[in-house]
């Protein structure tokens, strides 16, 4: 499913992800009408932000992702997909409000999102 909104809506979707009882629940926050996004999985304890490094545009942001995570006091772990694709994963613990604030700051730093940027929320398995 996909819905549209803005930064103010991030907390609602993060909260729904964290309240989900599905182990397969996910949330992807897309930026405007381009290919930039943050994908997330999580549970009631926290969320994992996942940044694929597949396209040249994504790979160019690797240092920026690491810097943004460090600014938030978070660690980045590099993982490989089954096809050898690289992913940067950032675990964030805490309340949905805390995680939404961090997610919004990441969107701002990585993708120049502001209050007027249209975001897409693609998801499956979220709580109502």
N, C-alpha and C positions, 0 to 999 in steps of 0.2 A: 504494500500500500504506500502511497505517496501523498503528502500534504505539504502546504506551503505556509511560511510564516517569516519570522524575523528573530533576531537575537533574544528578544523578550520571551519567545516561546521555547527556547532551549531547555529551560528548567522543567517544563511540563513533560517533554519527551524523555529527558534523562530520568525523571522520576518514574515514568511509566516503564522504562527499561529496567530500572532497579527493582520495581515491584513485580516484575514478570516472574511467573513460575516456570516458564519455558527455558530449558537449558540452551535452546537454539535461537533465542530472541536476539535481535540486532537492531541497531539504529545507524543510519547513514545521514549525516548532515551535509548537504550539498550547497555550494555557493553559487547564487545567481544562475546564469545559463552557461557556465563553463564546466570544466571537468574537475574542479577542486572540491575536495570533500574530506571529512573525518568519519571513519567508521568506528562503531563502538559495540562492545558486548559488555555484559555486566550482571551483577546480582545485588542483593540488598546491602552488601558490604562495600561495593565500589564498582568502578568501570575501567575497562581497558580501552584506551584510545589507540587506534591502529592506523598507521600511515604506510600504505604501499609505496615502494620505490621501484616502479615498473616503467613508467613513461619518462622521457627526458625531462619534462616539466616537474614531475615528482622528484626525480633524482636531484635536480637543481636545488630543491628545498631541504635536502638532508641536513646541512649545517644549521639552517634556520630552525628546523624542528628540534634539533639537539639544544640549541641556544634557548629556544622558547621553553623547553622542558626544564632546563637548568634554572631559568628565571623563576619558575614555579616551585623549585626545590624537588623536582621529580627526576627519576632515572629513566633512561631509554634503554630498551633491550632490543637487539637486532635478532630477528628470526627469519628463517628461510621457509618459503612455501614448498609444497611437494614438487613444483616444477623449477625450484631454485630461485624463485623471485624473492627479493628482499623486502622485509617489512620492519618498520620501527614501531615498537609497542611501548606504551606508557601506562602503567597502572596507577590509578587515582582512587584513593580510599576516602570515605567520608559520606556526608549527606548529599542528596541530589542537588541541593542548592550550591554547596561548595564545588561539586563536580561541574555543574552548569557554569559557574563563574569562571572556573579554569578553562573549560571548553570554549567559552566566549572569548577569553583572552587569547587562546590559541588561534581561534578563527580570525581575530583582529590582527595578530602578529604575522600569521602565515599567509592569510589571504586578503588582508585589508578590508575585512568586513566591518561595516559600521551599522548604525541603527536603521538605516534605510535599505540595506542590502536584503534582497529576497533570498531566503534559505529554503531548500527543499528538505523534507524529512521523510526518508524512505525507511520502512521498518517492517518487521514481522515479529509476531509473538509478544508484543508489548501488552502490559496490563491496561485495562480501561480506566 
